[in-house]
Amino acid sequence: MLTKTISLKFSFIITLLALWSCSGGGSTHENEQVSEIPAEQSTAAVTKSYYITNSENVSMAEITGSGGELTINMQTGTLFGVMKSEDKRKYYDQNDQFRYAVKFKDDAFKLRNANEELIWKVKIKDGKIKIANNEEMTAAYEIHRYDDGRIKLKQNDNEISSIRYEQGSPRVEVQGKYFLRNFEDSYAPGVLLIPEISEVEKFIICAELAVQGK
């Protein structure tokens, strides 16, 4: 009789354990929702390229931008632009020699030489770009871009030169000397009209405008 009672109690305990297991076993995660781990997002920087050729389609400058870095390949050599801080990019030549610096501030940037002396100050404001060789922007060149596809270069309210381009076109001609690709609706062609700026300096300013979408 005692053996039968123990057997019945044992069967009852086994039944309770089975029911408890099916109901989740009292897990502390019963009401938790399983969340999927999002797939890792790619952090690779998008690379963009801009080209300036001459009338014979020979490369004068090939500009490549990726993240905070810029590379300008020219007939005279290559410059490598590297961000040193949030507001400064330094350009080095192929021998890793420091050549130029670009300092950013609000709606302007300054191109400086290896001695950190100002060469050109570029101010972007009110639908135009002003470029001068001094902090006060005295006798600044002004580049105006119009909705009908015209770019005009002015100084002291006097028009110096102008070009016309097809809006949205990947190719822009500047006086038969420079041919730009991928500078759609940019102020860069106007920079190439300024006679005082050396070609290397022109290409650096064009590169900085391109990566800013200006």
N, C-alpha and C positions, 0 to 999 in steps of 0.2 A: 504493500500500500504506500509506504514511504517512497519507494523507487518510482511508482507511478506519479506521485505528486511532484517529485523533483523533475521528472520528465516533462510534465505539463508546464511547470514554471519555466523550464529551459526553452520549450517551444514558444511560449508567450514572449520571452525576452528576444528570441531570434526574430519573431514577427515584428516586434516594435522597432528593432534595429533596421530591418529592411524598409519599413515605412519611413523612418527618419532619414535614411539614406536617399530614398526616392524624392523626398520633399526638399532636398538641398542640403541636408545634414547640418542645418543651423549655420550655414556659411555666413560670414559677416559681409560678403559681397553679393548677397541676394538681390539687392536693389540697385547695384551699380550697373551702369551702361558701359559696354565695351567700346572704347573709342579707337579709331584707326589712326595709326601714326602717319602723318602726311609724308608723301614722297619728298625726298630731299630736292630742294630747288637749286637749279644751276646758278652759280655765282660768276660764271664766265662773263667777262666784259665784252660788250658788243664792239667789234672793230669796224671803223668807217674809214674810207679812203677818199682823197680828193686829189685831183690832178691838174697841173698847169703845164701846157706844152707850148711850143712855138709854132710858127706858120708851117713848118715842115713836119709837124707832129713829133718832134723830138722833146723828150721830157725835160722840163726846166725845174719842176718841183713835184714830188709825190709825197703827199701828207697822209700819214696814217695815225688815227687816234684810237686808243683803247684804254678805257678807264681814265686814269689821271695822266697817262703817258702819251706823248706825241713824238712821232718820228718824221723828220723832213729830209727826204733824199733829194739832193741837188747835184748839178753838174760839178760844183765846186767841193762837194763833200756832203756829209750827213750830220744832222743835228739831232740829238736825243733830248726830248723835254721830259723832265721828271718832276712830279709834285713833291716839294719839300715840306709843305705845310698846306693848310686849307686855302691860304691866300698867296702862295708863291710857287712858281714853277721855274726850274733852272734848266738851261740848255747846255749840253756838253757835246764836244766834237768826237770824232772817231778815236782820238787819243785820250779820251776821258778828261779833256781840258774844259774848264768852265768858260763859256763864251757869252751867254746872255742870261738875263733873268726877266721874268714877267711877274709883276706884283699886281694882285687883284684887289679892287676896293669898290664895293657897291656897283655902280653903273659905269665903272671905268677900269682900265688896266694900264700899267706903265711898262714900257720896254726899256730895260737898262742894259748897259754893257757889263763886261767882266769886272769892272771896278765899282759896280752898282750905281753908276751915274746915269741920269735920265737921258734917253735918246728920243723916245716918243711917248706922249701921253695920249691915250685913246679914250674918248668919252662917248658913251652910247646913251642917247636921251632924246625924247620927243621926236621919234621917227627919223633921226639922222645920226651921223657919226662925226665927231670932231677930232681932228688929229693935230697936235702941235708939239714943238720941241721944247716946251717950257711948261712949268707947273701952272702958270696963270692962263694958259691957253691963248696967249697973244698971237695974233695973225694965224689963227688955226685954219686948217683946211676943213671944209665941210662936205660930207658925202650925203647927198639926198637921193632917196629912191622913191620912185613914183609908181602908182598903180598901173600905169599904161606901159610899163616895161622900160622906163628911162632911169638912168643914173647920171646925176650931175655932180661935178666937182666944182666947189666954189671956194673963194677966199676973199674975205672982206666984202661980201655980197657981190663979188664979181665972178661970173662963170668962167672957169678955166677950160673945162673939157666936159664931154658927155658921151655916153654910149646908150644904145638901145638893145634890149634883149627880149627874147620871147619868154614870158612868165612860165615857170615850171619846167623850162627846158633844161636838160642836164648839161648843155654846152653853151658857154657864153664867150663871145669874142670881144677882146679889148683892143681896138685900134689895129687889128691885124698883127699884133705882136704877141699877145697872150691869148691862149685858148683854155678856158676853165671847164672842168667837168665835175659834177656833183656839188657845185656851189649854188644850188637852186635858190633863187630869190635872196641872195646874200649881198652884203655891202662890200665883200672882198674885191669885186672887179673895180670898184671906185678907188680902192687903196692902190691898185696897180697904175692908176692914172697920175699919182703924185710924183713929180720928177725928183724931188729932194730925197726921197727915201731910197736907200740902196735895195738891190734885189733881195738880198738875204733878209733884210729887215721887213721888206714887203711880204715875203713868204711866211715869216714868223707871225706877223699881224694877221695875215689871211688865215693861217692855221688856227690862231686863237679865236678869230671870229667864227670860223667854220664849226669848231667844237662847241661854241656857245649858241649855235643856231642863228647867228646874226649875219 
